[in-house]
Amino acid sequence: MAKKKSGKRKYSPSASKDVASAMRRRKRGTLRSGKGGKGGKVTSRKQAIAIALSEARGKGKKVPRKRSRKRG
């Protein structure tokens, strides 16, 4: 039998708005990668989401911690 999910949100609604905003910026071509937006233009959907969640984390919104990479 499948485990029952709890009703608790992983991401805050305002974090979702940040992601939507980043997706629009990506579409317009104004979303940039790197420190201070000095990197290249972001065209990847996954990268746009990652940038948005990172920005939301910086603002102190409810976003799960970044997964630590396992090496080896």
C-alpha positions as MATLAB code, in Angstrom:
seq = 'MAKKKSGKRKYSPSASKDVASAMRRRKRGTLRSGKGGKGGKVTSRKQAIAIALSEARGKGKKVPRKRSRKRG';
ca = [
       0.000    0.000    0.000;
       1.259    3.500   -0.838;
       2.331    5.847    1.916;
      -0.098    8.640    2.753;
       1.312   12.096    2.060;
       1.087   14.765    4.726;
      -0.790   17.940    3.857;
       2.237   20.145    4.516;
       3.625   22.243    1.648;
       7.246   21.837    0.594;
       7.366   25.210   -1.172;
       5.642   28.429   -0.126;
       3.149   29.985   -2.568;
       5.419   33.024   -2.897;
       8.296   30.737   -3.957;
       6.039   29.467   -6.769;
       5.490   33.079   -7.849;
       9.269   33.588   -7.962;
       9.598   30.559  -10.246;
       6.834   31.869  -12.530;
       8.574   35.238  -12.689;
      11.902   33.607  -13.583;
      10.220   31.596  -16.353;
       8.861   34.820  -17.842;
      12.299   36.442  -17.614;
      13.769   33.412  -19.395;
      11.171   33.745  -22.172;
      11.973   37.436  -22.599;
      15.698   36.668  -22.563;
      16.490   38.814  -19.505;
      17.306   35.941  -17.120;
      21.058   35.587  -16.723;
      23.230   33.136  -14.818;
      26.190   33.780  -12.530;
      26.923   36.121   -9.663;
      25.071   39.391  -10.137;
      23.647   38.230  -13.495;
      26.992   38.707  -15.196;
      26.971   35.261  -16.834;
      25.355   34.115  -20.044;
      21.723   34.151  -21.083;
      19.667   31.305  -19.599;
      17.751   29.210  -22.135;
      17.323   26.001  -20.126;
      14.022   25.524  -18.269;
      15.697   23.516  -15.495;
      18.361   26.179  -14.979;
      15.670   28.881  -14.776;
      13.869   26.933  -12.030;
      17.136   26.377  -10.142;
      17.959   30.107  -10.256;
      14.439   31.031   -9.066;
      14.554   28.606   -6.116;
      18.007   29.834   -5.179;
      16.767   33.453   -5.201;
      13.729   32.450   -3.113;
      16.048   30.751   -0.589;
      18.061   33.961   -0.392;
      14.892   35.930    0.394;
      14.133   33.497    3.234;
      11.096   31.854    1.653;
      10.076   28.287    2.408;
      12.080   26.182   -0.043;
      13.700   22.815    0.758;
      17.474   22.751    1.130;
      19.585   22.120   -1.946;
      20.479   18.405   -2.256;
      24.084   17.657   -1.391;
      26.020   15.923   -4.155;
      27.340   12.467   -3.444;
      30.793   11.788   -4.797;
      32.450    8.470   -5.353;
];
